[in-house]
Amino acid sequence: MEPLRVRCVTIRHQRRIPMFQKVTTVVLIGTALVLAACNTVRGAARDVNSVANCTDNTIHGSGCR
């Protein structure tokens, strides 16, 4: 008859899953912030461009549209 083998579970394996979840959460939040910042900067660039066009049109006598 074969002897009974006992398998031990290490603490390291149990710590990896919560750490993976934390890292994944931080990466997802970081990605969301970067995407939101890109849209904000793009919108701000459109606003600045609109003001520049209005100013240029006003200087040349056609006014803002």
Secondary structure as UniProt FT lines:
FT   HELIX           11..59
FT   TURN            60..61
//
